[in-house]
Amino acid sequence: MSNSEQELEIKVYISDLQALKGQLEALGARLVKSRVHEHNLRFDTTDGELTNTAQVLRLRQDTAAKLTYKGPGEMVDGIRSRKEIEFTISDFNAARNFFEALGYQVSVIYEKYRTTYDFEGVEVALDEMPYGDFAEIEGPDPDAINAVADKLSINRSASIADSYTVLFERLRVVLGFTFRDLTFDNFENFEVTPAALGVTPADQNE
C-alpha cells in the first residue's frame, strides 16, 4: 500500500508474463514474495449492498490470513485510488464464521497466483488469474508508479479500472458462464481472449 489507508495503483493485462518477469529481474528488481497461491472470499449482504456501493470486504489466505476492506475507487490519469484497510489475522476459518454470524455471506470465491517484486520502492505484482495474466503496480504516489511503468515499457493508457471480480462478471455475460466462482478448475476448459475481457494487452506495441 502507498500509505496506511490509501491504495494507489495501475492494473494492466499482460500477454507475456514471463517476459515481464525477466525484464524486472534484469533491471534489478528485488523478489519480495515468490509465486504463491491465493484463496479469496468476498463477502456481501444478501441484497448485495457492498457490491452495489463499490465496497469490498475480503478474506484472503496465502502465506498468511488477511482481512481487507476497500472503499469506492476513482481513476485519475489512469491510476486507481481507493481507501484500503488491511491487516493479518490468526484464523481464516474463525473470521469466515464471524462474518457469516453477522449476516454476511460469501458472494464469490476467487483465486490467483501472485509473484511480488519491489522495484525502486514500488510494488509490482505479477498475477496469474484463471482467465489471463495481469500486473499491478502500486506505489506511494502517481509519479513513482508512472516511472516504473515506463521503465517496464508498460502502456499506461491500457490500465484497467475494474477489479478482477468485475472482469469476471463481464465474462459471465459475454461467454454465458453459469458458475459463480472464479477458480482455475472452472476455467480449465476455456481459453479467454483479451477482447472477451474488454481489455488491451499493455505489453504490446500498438
Backbone as a ProteinNet text record, in pm:
[ID]
protein_1_A
[PRIMARY]
MSNSEQELEIKVYISDLQALKGQLEALGARLVKSRVHEHNLRFDTTDGELTNTAQVLRLRQDTAAKLTYKGPGEMVDGIRSRKEIEFTISDFNAARNFFEALGYQVSVIYEKYRTTYDFEGVEVALDEMPYGDFAEIEGPDPDAINAVADKLSINRSASIADSYTVLFERLRVVLGFTFRDLTFDNFENFEVTPAALGVTPADQNE
[TERTIARY]
82.7	0	86.6	33	108	116	12.9	21.4	-75.9	-104.1	-178.3	-319.2	-382.4	-521.4	-553.6	-456.1	-483.8	-407.4	-480.3	-419.3	-410.7	-290.5	-267.7	-202.3	-264.8	-209.2	-262.4	-190.1	-245.6	-245.4	-346.3	-356.7	-364.2	-287.7	-284.7	-286.3	-339.7	-338.1	-203.9	-142.1	-9.7	-18.9	29.4	22.9	138.4	252.2	368.9	425	372.4	411	555.8	601.4	739.3	839.3	805.2	892.7	900.6	787.5	787.4	866.8	854.1	931.2	1080.4	1120.4	1260.8	1310.3	1225.1	1260.7	1282.6	1194	1208.6	1341.5	1371.6	1493.5	1617.3	1610.6	1724	1749.3	1644.1	1656.7	1692	1705	1747.4	1635.5	1513.6	1402.5	1427	1382.1	1402.1	1277.6	1295.9	1184.3	1141.2	1017.2	964.3	892.8	815.7	742.8	736.8	787.2	782.3	637.9	620.4	487.9	409	292.2	210.3	64.6	-4.5	-146.6	-230	-326.8	-419	-559.4	-621.6	-762.1	-838.6	-933.2	-1003.7	-1153.6	-1210.7	-1355.7	-1402.1	-1498.5	-1559.8	-1696	-1721.1	-1845.3	-1936.3	-2065.6	-2163.4	-2289.3	-2378.1	-2508.8	-2595.8	-2708.4	-2795.8	-2851	-2859.3	-2909.7	-2796.8	-2671.4	-2559.5	-2522.3	-2541.1	-2516.7	-2372.9	-2275.9	-2135.9	-2099.6	-2140.9	-2113.2	-2178.3	-2300.9	-2374.5	-2313.8	-2240	-2175.5	-2024.1	-1977.8	-1835.8	-1744.4	-1791.5	-1709.5	-1673	-1559.6	-1509.4	-1479.9	-1530.1	-1493.9	-1438.7	-1308.1	-1240.1	-1160.1	-1164.4	-1083.2	-989.6	-859	-760	-668.6	-637.7	-538.9	-429.4	-305.9	-190.8	-87.2	22.5	115.1	66.8	-34	-97.9	-244.2	-323.3	-464.4	-477	-546.4	-560.1	-704.8	-745.1	-877.1	-861.1	-940.9	-926.5	-1061.5	-1064.2	-1177	-1125.2	-1201.5	-1170.4	-1295.6	-1275.6	-1386.6	-1400	-1498.2	-1513.7	-1387.5	-1352.6	-1231.8	-1262.5	-1158.8	-1168.7	-1042.3	-1055.7	-942.6	-900	-772.6	-715.9	-591	-596.5	-483.6	-436.9	-533.1	-501.4	-464.1	-456.8	-421.1	-545.1	-566.8	-683.7	-647.7	-731.1	-711.2	-834.1	-811	-923.8	-874.8	-965.5	-935.9	-917.4	-814.1	-789.4	-742.4	-805.7	-764.3	-738.8	-619	-582.8	-496.2	-522.4	-441	-443.4	-340.6	-327.2	-407.9	-468.8	-544.4	-487.6	-524.6	-464.3	-542.6	-672.4	-755.9	-853.2	-824.9	-907.1	-1049.9	-1064.6	-1197.6	-1279.9	-1215.3	-1287.8	-1338.5	-1256.8	-1300.2	-1419.8	-1417.1	-1532	-1658.2	-1645.6	-1760.6	-1812.7	-1720.5	-1756.7	-1843.8	-1801.1	-1878.5	-2012.2	-2012.3	-2139	-2236.4	-2184.2	-2269.5	-2330.8	-2261.7	-2312.8	-2411.4	-2431.4	-2527.5	-2466.8	-2333	-2267.5	-2258.9	-2253.3	-2237.7	-2127.6	-2070.5	-1968.4	-2038.1	-2003.9	-2066.5	-1989.1	-1858.1	-1776	-1645.8	-1598.8	-1466.5	-1377.9	-1259.7	-1169.5	-1026.5	-948.4	-810.6	-716.6	-591.4	-487.7	-352.3	-252.6	-113.6	-48.7	28.1	90.8	239.5	320	462.4	487.3	556.7	569.1	714.4	736.6	869.1	863	979	997.5	1093.8	1049.1	1132.4	1132.8	1245.5	1263.4	1154.5	1122.4	1024.3	880.2	858.1	722.6	698.4	581	546.9	489.8	548.4	498.8	454.2	323.8	267.3	232.9	283.3	252	143.7	27	-90.3	-131.6	-143.3	-195.9	-339.3	-435.3	-575.5	-625.2	-735.7	-788.4	-817.7	-843.9	-877.7	-767.2	-645.4	-537.4	-440.6	-337.6	-230	-232.8	-193.6	-201.3	-81	-59.2	38.3	-29.1	-2.6	-47.6	76	80.4	193.7	142.3	188.2	136	249.3	227.6	333.6	283.3	376	338.9	275.1	298.4	242.5	240	159.3	147.2	278.8	365.4	491.9	577.2	584.3	663.8	605	473	406.9	430.7	412.3	428.4	573	669.2	810.1	844	794.6	820.1	749.9	626.4	554.2	628.7	681.6	755	884.1	954.4	1078.4	1051.7	931.1	893.5	824.3	820.9	756.6	609.7	544.5	401.7	323.2	227.2	139.2	35.5	57	-30.5	-172.1	-188.4	-322.7	-410.3	-347.9	-423.5	-461.8	-445.1	-476.8	-624.6	-652.8	-786.8	-843.1	-962.8	-1026.9	-1099.6	-1142.9	-1227.5	-1146.8	-1210.5	-1149.2	-1152.8	-1081.3	-1082.5	-1222.1	-1296.6	-1431	-1527.6	-1508.8	-1592.4	-1562.7	-1435.6	-1399.6	-1464.4	-1467.7	-1531	-1680.1	-1746.8	-1889.9	-1915.5	-1825.3	-1838.7	-1826.5	-1730	-1711.5	-1833.8	-1892	-2010	-2120.2	-2133.3	-2234.7	-2193.1	-2068.4	-2021.2	-2016.2	-1967.4	-1948.2	-2055.6	-2150	-2262.2	-2225.9	-2126.4	-2089.3	-2201.4	-2226.2	-2327.5	-2263.7	-2134.1	-2070	-2044.2	-2040.6	-2029.5	-1886.7	-1798.6	-1667.3	-1556.8	-1461.9	-1350.2	-1231.6	-1238.1	-1136.1	-1070.9	-951.5	-880.7	-954.3	-1015.8	-1091.9	-1205.9	-1275.9	-1389	-1346.1	-1222.8	-1174.4	-1085.2	-1079	-985.4	-1005.6	-1129.1	-1158.5	-1189.5	-1154.3	-1184.5	-1056.7	-1050	-943.5	-1007.5	-967.4	-1031.2	-941.6	-997.4	-922.4	-931.7	-835.1	-845.4	-974	-1016.7	-1138.7	-1259.3	-1266.3	-1378.8	-1378.5	-1257.7	-1245.9	-1269.2	-1256.2	-1270	-1145.9	-1027.6	-901.4	-804.9	-696.9	-593	-459.7	-383.5	-251.3	-163.7	-105.9	-26.6	120.4	158.6	298.3	319.2	225.1	238.8	233.5	317.5	315.4	191.6	126.4	7.1	45.9
-119.5	0	125.1	231.9	355.6	426.2	416.4	459.4	375.6	410.3	320.5	291	383.6	358.8	407	413.9	457.1	370.6	318.3	235.6	315.6	322.6	386.4	284	254.1	151.6	163.4	99.1	72.3	-78.9	-126.2	-267.7	-281.4	-375.1	-392.9	-541.6	-571.3	-707.4	-728.6	-844.3	-875.5	-1000.9	-990.8	-1106.7	-1204	-1156.2	-1241.7	-1211.5	-1281.6	-1253.9	-1294	-1401	-1444.5	-1341.5	-1278.2	-1174.5	-1055.5	-1017.6	-907	-944	-1067.3	-1113	-1105.1	-1149.7	-1141.5	-998.8	-909.4	-768.3	-709.4	-742.3	-694.7	-740.2	-866	-920.5	-861.6	-837.9	-777.2	-634.2	-565.5	-427.3	-418.7	-534.3	-534.8	-531.5	-560.1	-564.3	-673.9	-649	-744.4	-829.8	-960.9	-1051.7	-1041.9	-999	-984.1	-1111.1	-1169.2	-1291.1	-1379.8	-1501.3	-1596.3	-1631.6	-1693.7	-1730.4	-1806.4	-1753.3	-1811.9	-1816.2	-1918.9	-1933.4	-1855.1	-1778.8	-1703.7	-1762.4	-1776.9	-1818.1	-1703.6	-1646	-1526.1	-1550	-1497.7	-1496.2	-1351.8	-1316.9	-1184.7	-1198.6	-1112.3	-1116.5	-1001.9	-1026.2	-921.9	-951.6	-853.4	-875.1	-952.4	-1000.4	-1077.9	-995.7	-863.1	-778	-710.7	-753.5	-702.7	-558.3	-513.8	-373	-331	-415	-377.5	-368.1	-466.3	-463.8	-344.1	-315.9	-204.5	-68.4	-59.5	67	62.7	-34.3	-47	-61.6	-135	-163.9	-312	-343.1	-480.3	-519.5	-636.1	-698.7	-836.7	-853.9	-972.9	-1044.3	-1176.1	-1261.1	-1340.4	-1329	-1390.9	-1484.7	-1598.4	-1691.2	-1712.8	-1675.7	-1716	-1770.3	-1701	-1744.4	-1703.4	-1618.2	-1575.8	-1547.5	-1530.5	-1492.8	-1342.2	-1275.4	-1130.2	-1090.1	-985.7	-927.8	-789.2	-761	-635.5	-569.6	-438.6	-355.4	-257.3	-241.8	-140.6	-57.9	72.3	161.8	186.3	265.4	300.6	369	341	397.4	500.2	572.8	666.6	658.4	680.9	678.6	821	848.7	979.8	956	996.1	977.6	832.8	741.5	600.1	530.3	602.8	543.8	535.2	418.2	398.5	428.5	508.8	545.4	502.1	436.6	397.2	373.7	388.5	361.8	211.1	174.4	33.1	15.3	-77.9	-115.9	-266.3	-306.5	-448.6	-485.7	-603	-649.6	-801.9	-856.8	-1001.7	-1052.2	-1167.7	-1230.7	-1369.6	-1428.5	-1556.5	-1678	-1662	-1778.9	-1748.7	-1801.2	-1779.1	-1829.2	-1952.1	-2011.1	-1939.7	-1898	-1825.4	-1691.8	-1625.8	-1499.3	-1519.9	-1627.2	-1655.4	-1678.7	-1757.3	-1783.7	-1655.8	-1568.5	-1440.8	-1357.8	-1342.3	-1260.6	-1325.6	-1455.8	-1523	-1511.6	-1509.8	-1491.5	-1352.1	-1254.8	-1117.4	-1098.3	-1201.7	-1192.1	-1173.8	-1164.8	-1157	-1298.1	-1303.1	-1431	-1420.6	-1536	-1537.4	-1516.2	-1406.7	-1376.6	-1436.9	-1451.3	-1513.8	-1562.1	-1675.4	-1726.7	-1705.5	-1650	-1638.3	-1667.1	-1712.4	-1748.5	-1696.8	-1686.4	-1647.5	-1690.3	-1683.8	-1698.3	-1561.1	-1523.5	-1391	-1401.9	-1330.3	-1313.5	-1164.1	-1125.8	-984.7	-939.3	-825.2	-764	-622.6	-576.9	-435.9	-377.9	-273.3	-207.3	-58.1	-10.6	131.8	183.5	103	144.1	128.6	66	42.2	-108.4	-150.9	-292.4	-330.6	-432.4	-485.4	-628.7	-652.9	-785.6	-846.2	-966.3	-1040.6	-1142.4	-1124.3	-1203.6	-1298	-1425.3	-1525.3	-1555.7	-1505.4	-1529.5	-1646.1	-1708	-1817	-1776.4	-1646.7	-1602.3	-1520.9	-1515	-1440.7	-1383.3	-1317.2	-1265.2	-1112.5	-1060.2	-916.8	-871.9	-741.7	-682	-566.6	-556.7	-443.3	-370.2	-240	-156.9	-58	-75	3.4	79.5	209	289.1	403.2	484.9	591.4	712.2	729.3	844.4	815.6	892.2	866	874.9	967.7	982.3	856.3	798.6	677.1	560.8	549.7	441.9	457.8	577.6	601.5	578.6	617.6	599.4	451.9	369.8	225.9	165.7	205.7	154.6	187.3	307.9	348.5	268.5	242.7	165	20.6	-27.8	-163.4	-166.6	-51.5	-39.7	-79.7	-44.4	-69.7	45.8	11.6	111.9	153.1	268.3	309.7	342.9	372.5	401.2	276.3	158.6	33.6	-7.1	82.8	49.1	16.8	-68.9	-124.6	-71.5	-16.9	35.8	-72.7	-177.1	-278.6	-376.8	-429.7	-532.9	-666.2	-763.7	-896.6	-958.8	-932.3	-990.5	-920.5	-790	-720	-771.4	-794.4	-854	-991.7	-1065.9	-1198	-1186.9	-1091.4	-1074.1	-1038	-960.5	-928.1	-1055.2	-1138.4	-1263.9	-1354	-1357.7	-1442.8	-1403.8	-1275.2	-1227.5	-1257.7	-1223.3	-1237	-1383	-1470.3	-1611	-1703.6	-1647.3	-1727	-1824.6	-1792.5	-1880.8	-1885	-2002.8	-2017.2	-2041.4	-2071.8	-2094.5	-1961.8	-1967	-1844.8	-1807.1	-1906.1	-1881	-1872.4	-1784.1	-1755.9	-1842.6	-1970.4	-2067	-2127.1	-2181.2	-2243.1	-2367	-2440.9	-2558.6	-2520.1	-2412.6	-2371.1	-2326.1	-2276.7	-2226.4	-2326.6	-2447.7	-2546.1	-2569.2	-2566.1	-2597.5	-2474.4	-2356.1	-2232.5	-2155.1	-2095.5	-2001.7	-1865	-1769.8	-1638.2	-1537.9	-1464.8	-1364.2	-1228.1	-1139.6	-1003.3	-934.5	-961.6	-899.6	-938.7	-1065.1	-1109.8	-1040	-1012.1	-941.6	-791.6	-742.5	-599.1	-522.1	-585.4	-522.2	-525	-446.1	-439.5	-478	-568.7	-601.6	-476.8	-454.9	-334.1	-354	-476	-504.8	-526.9	-482.9	-494.3	-357.2	-335.8	-209.3	-201	-85.5	-67.6	-44.4
0	0	0	-51.2	-58.4	76	159.6	298.7	378.6	502.4	589.7	540.9	470.5	432	290.9	202.8	66.3	-31.9	-128.2	-231.3	-361	-416.9	-545.9	-637.2	-749.2	-835.2	-977.4	-1069.4	-1201	-1220.7	-1292	-1324.1	-1475	-1530.5	-1675.3	-1708.9	-1826	-1880	-1948.9	-1923.8	-1978	-2064.4	-2187.7	-2277.8	-2255.6	-2203.6	-2180.8	-2042.1	-1943.1	-1803.8	-1776.6	-1838.6	-1817	-1869.9	-1982.1	-2036	-1941.2	-1882.9	-1787.3	-1662.8	-1617.7	-1502.2	-1531.3	-1650.3	-1688	-1696	-1741.8	-1751.1	-1612	-1519.4	-1382.2	-1322.1	-1339.6	-1280.5	-1346.6	-1477.8	-1548	-1501.1	-1459.9	-1413.2	-1264.8	-1199.4	-1059.5	-958.4	-998.6	-903.7	-799.6	-678.8	-568.4	-549.5	-548.9	-525.5	-379.4	-356.9	-221.5	-177	-267.3	-234.5	-358.3	-344	-454.6	-488.7	-603.3	-653.3	-546.5	-514.1	-407.9	-452.9	-411.4	-443.7	-342.8	-393.2	-307.9	-319.3	-204.1	-196.4	-131.8	-205.2	-160	-147.1	-40.6	-21.8	-16.1	-100.8	-91.3	-26.2	71.6	147	104.6	117.5	90.2	169.7	172.9	234.1	136	182.8	95.8	-20	-3.4	-111.2	-190.4	-167	-246	-218	-94.9	-62.1	-88.3	-51.4	-69.8	-217.8	-294.5	-438.4	-504.6	-467.2	-528.8	-496.6	-387.8	-350	-371.9	-451.9	-489.3	-369	-266.4	-149.6	-149.1	-89	-85.3	58.6	96.6	223.3	187.4	206.5	153.5	261.8	257	342	251.4	274.5	185.6	262.9	200.2	255.7	152.1	185.7	105.4	203.2	223.5	327.9	466.8	470.8	595.4	564.7	668.8	651	670.4	576	582.1	559.5	629.8	612.7	551.6	449.2	375.6	353.5	372.4	329.5	225.1	115.6	15	-11.2	-16.7	-46	-195.2	-235.4	-376.4	-428.8	-554	-611.1	-718	-755.9	-866.9	-950.1	-1080.9	-1171.6	-1202.7	-1182.5	-1215.5	-1299.5	-1425.9	-1518	-1521	-1522.2	-1534.9	-1406.2	-1293.7	-1165.5	-1077.6	-1021.4	-936	-790.7	-728.2	-588	-509.4	-397.7	-312.4	-169.7	-76.4	64.3	82.5	154.8	182.3	325.9	396.8	531.3	528	563.2	556.2	675.1	732.5	843.6	847.5	909.4	921.8	1040.5	1021.5	1129.8	1154.9	1266.7	1305.6	1257.5	1228.2	1199.9	1085.4	968.4	849.4	870.6	918.1	933.1	1039.5	1149.2	1253.1	1198.9	1115.8	1056.7	964.9	886.4	799.6	883.2	987.1	1073.7	1138.4	1174.2	1237.5	1143.5	1018	923.8	888.4	877.4	847.3	964.7	1087.6	1204.6	1207.1	1146.1	1139	1023.2	943.3	834.1	696.4	690	559.5	499.7	367.8	301.7	196.5	160.7	56.2	-78	-145	-273.8	-389.9	-373.1	-477.4	-414.8	-463.6	-429.5	-551.4	-530.1	-644.5	-601.1	-697.7	-666.5	-774.8	-737	-832	-777.5	-865.4	-824.6	-836.6	-736.8	-735.9	-702.3	-779.4	-752.2	-734.2	-628.3	-593.7	-592.2	-658.4	-663.2	-605.9	-557.8	-524.5	-626.7	-694.3	-794.6	-767.5	-715.9	-684.9	-590.2	-488.6	-388.1	-430.5	-544.9	-595.4	-601.6	-558.9	-560.6	-696.8	-757.3	-884.5	-860.2	-871.6	-850.9	-985.8	-1010	-1131.2	-1096.2	-1153.8	-1117.2	-1229.7	-1195.1	-1287	-1243.4	-1321.1	-1294.7	-1378.7	-1342.2	-1424.5	-1568.3	-1592.9	-1728.2	-1795.3	-1737.2	-1800.4	-1699.2	-1750.3	-1665.9	-1659.4	-1543.7	-1517.7	-1436	-1433.9	-1343.3	-1270.8	-1141.6	-1062.3	-1011.2	-1036.4	-996.1	-892.7	-769.9	-657.6	-590.4	-567.4	-508.6	-424.2	-373.1	-280.8	-347.1	-478.5	-548.6	-698.2	-774.5	-918.1	-993.5	-955.9	-1027.8	-1018.1	-899.4	-880	-959.6	-957.9	-1032.1	-1181.9	-1231.6	-1374.9	-1419.6	-1335.1	-1370.2	-1386	-1294.7	-1303	-1424.7	-1448.6	-1565.5	-1694.1	-1702.2	-1822.3	-1838.5	-1728.3	-1737	-1779	-1749.5	-1788.6	-1925.1	-1991.5	-2123.9	-2119.4	-2009.8	-1993.6	-2055.1	-2139.5	-2198.6	-2094.4	-2030.8	-1921.8	-1968.2	-2095.5	-2146.6	-2148.7	-2129.4	-2126.9	-1984.8	-1887.9	-1749.1	-1733.2	-1637.4	-1616.5	-1485.2	-1491.5	-1370.8	-1292.7	-1360.3	-1297.8	-1213.4	-1110.5	-1028	-1102	-1048.2	-1108.9	-1106.4	-1003	-996.4	-1091.4	-1113	-1210.9	-1351.8	-1382.9	-1511.3	-1526.6	-1418.9	-1420.7	-1449.7	-1387	-1412.2	-1558.7	-1616.9	-1759.4	-1843.6	-1808.6	-1882.2	-1871.2	-1753.6	-1735.2	-1832.3	-1858.6	-1952.7	-2096.3	-2130.1	-2267.7	-2311.4	-2224.1	-2259.5	-2204.1	-2129.3	-2080.4	-1970.2	-1889.5	-1779.3	-1674.7	-1623.1	-1517.8	-1380.6	-1377.3	-1247.8	-1178	-1045.5	-964.4	-932.3	-919.1	-860.1	-965.1	-937.4	-1026.5	-983.4	-1024.7	-985.2	-1109	-1090.9	-1202.5	-1252.6	-1163.8	-1206.2	-1299.9	-1268.9	-1352.2	-1491.8	-1503.6	-1632.5	-1706.1	-1654.7	-1710	-1859.7	-1906.3	-2046.4	-2130.9	-2079.4	-2152.1	-2180.3	-2298.2	-2332.2	-2352	-2270.8	-2269.6	-2341.5	-2434.6	-2509.1	-2440.5	-2465.4	-2412.8	-2458.2	-2580.6	-2631.4	-2548.1	-2507.7	-2425.2	-2290.1	-2237.7	-2110.5	-2126.1	-2248.5	-2271.5	-2233	-2248.8	-2210.9	-2329.3	-2318.4	-2418.8	-2355.6	-2413.4	-2357.7	-2348.8	-2232.3	-2210.9	-2242.9	-2280.8	-2312.6	-2460.6	-2540.6	-2686.1	-2749.3	-2847.7	-2919.1	-3007.6	-3004.1	-3084.9	-3231.4
[MASK]
++++++++++++++++++++++++++++++++++++++++++++++++++++++++++++++++++++++++++++++++++++++++++++++++++++++++++++++++++++++++++++++++++++++++++++++++++++++++++++++++++++++++++++++++++++++++++++++++++++++++++++++

